[in-house]
């Protein structure tokens, strides 16, 4: 499923974003071309979702889980929905967002999630929420760790590293809550391994 509006805006935004917030992208070759995945990225800046989307190939089918508060802003609500984002209520078990995520993956779109659920600055630690792992397990897809540099400044290059796909480890048909947490902890630990390398 390709979103023509997303592809057009990607084309228009990439030069501007690369001027203001240039990135150095590694690991795009790790993205499977024949199946969707759950991209699990750290989050330190409001620019992160846009920067990561622009770092991906223009025609790469992606849906983005975003906090529901963004969808109450006039104009922005229309824009981000057109770009393929959908809301999640971070404070509750949002069954609608989970169903939407699984449906997107089954339709062949990869899913961008920030499992920490909020912006995390360098030196802080927030345990990632297990929902991303649950969605990956219930959809039968791999998870991909993504590290986005946390020292973002205007005109300063920020690294984005896309890791190798990780296949969740679990028992039974759907796994357990403890297994969801272990899997997302593993994936985010892999993402943060790049923090001091780039």
N, C-alpha and C positions, 0 to 999 in steps of 0.2 A: 504494500500500500504506500504510494508516494503522494505526498502533500504538495501540490503545485505552489500554493501560497508560501509554504515553508521554504521550498527550493528557491523561489524568487527572492524572498527576504534574506535568505542565507547569502545569495549572490550579491545583494545590495549591501548587507551589513558587514560582511567579512572584511572588505578593505578598510572601512571606518574603524571597526573594532581592532583590527590588527595595527592600525595607526595609534589609537589611544591606549589599548591594552594588548600589546603584541604578545604572542605565545610561541613557545617552542614545543612542538608536539612530537612525542615518541610513542611507538607501539600501535599505530593505526592498523598495521598489518595483522595484529592479534585479533581484530574483530572478525568473527566468522561471517562469511558472505552467504552461507546457505541456511542459516537459522538465526532466530532472534536470541538475544541474551538480556540479562538485567545488568545494566551499568551501575556500579555502586561507587559513588564518588564522595570524597571529603568535601566540606563546605565551609568556606571562611569569608566569602564576599558575595554581595548581591549580584555581582557580575558572573559568578561561576556558571549558572545554567546556560547563559548566552554564550560564554566563552567555550564551554564544552560542546555545545551544539554546533558552533562555528568550526570547532576543531575537527568535527566528524566530517566525512565525505558528504557533499551536498545532497546526494540522492540516497543516503543511508536512512532507511525508515526508522523513525524514532518517535516515541511518545514520552512526555515528561510529567512526572508527578510533582505538583507544586502545592504549597500551603494554600488553604482555602481563602485566607485573608486577601490574597492578590486578586481574587475573582470578584471582590466587592468594590474594586476601584474602577470607576467608569472609564471606558475606552480600553484600559489595560485588559479587562475581562474579555472583551471581544478579540483583542489582538492575540493574547496567549492561547485562547481556545482555538483560533484559526491556525496557530502554530503547532497544535497538537498536545497542548498541556491540558491536564484535568486536575480538579481539586482533591485534596486530602485533608481531613480534619485530624491534625497531629495529636490532639489531646484525647482522642477516643479511638476505639476500634472501628475504623471506617470501612464497613463491609462493602459499601458502594465503590470505594476507591480500589479495594482489593479485586472485586469483580471486574472493574474496568481494566485494571492492570492485566489480569489473566486473559481477558478477552483480547486486548491489544497484542499480547505475546502470541496467542493462538492465531491471530490474523497475520502474523509475520513481522510485526513491528517490535524492535527492541525497546527497552524501557529504561529511562534515566531516573535514578532515585538517589537522594542524598540521605543515607540511613541514619545519620546523626540527628536529623530532624531540625537542626538549627545551625546558625553560623558558629564555628568553633575557631577561635584564634590560636596562634602558636603558643604553646605552653599549656593550653587547656586540654582537658580530656572529658569527652562525653561518650558514654556507652552507646553504641549504635543500636537502633531498634531492630527487632528481629523480622519485621514485616517483609523486607526485601527478600530474605531467605525463604520465608514461607511462600511468597509469590513464585519465586524461582522453582521451589520444590513442587508446588502444586501444578505448575505449568510444564514441568519437565525440561527446564532450560538451565544453562550454565549462568554463573555470575562472573562479571569482569570487574576487577578492582581498578579504580581510576584515582590517580593522585593529581590534584590541582594545587600549584604553588600557593602558599599563604601570604607571601610578601608582595601583594599586588599594589602597584603604583602606576600613575599615568606615565606612558612611554617607557615603562620598565618591563623587560621580558619576563613572562611568567611561564614556568614549565607545566605541561600537562602530559602525564605518563599513563598510557593505557596498558594494563598488565595482561597476562595470559588468562584465558578462561579457566574458571574454577568450577568443578562439578560438585554440587552439594553432596555431603555424606549424611545419610539418615537411615532409619530403620522403618519398617512397615510401609504402608502405602502413602501416608501423608507426612510422616515424621512427627516429632514432638516439639513442644515449645523450647525445651532445653536444646534440642538439635538445631532449631532455627537460630537460637542465640549463638551457639558455637560456630555455626557456619558464617553468620554475618561478622562475628568477631574475627574469624580467620581471614575473611576477604578484606575487611578494613585494615587489619594488621598488615596484609600484603600491600595495600595501597600506601600506607604510611611508611613502609620500608623505603620508599623513594624520597622521603622528606629530606634526608641528609645527603642524598646522592646527586641531586640536581640543583 
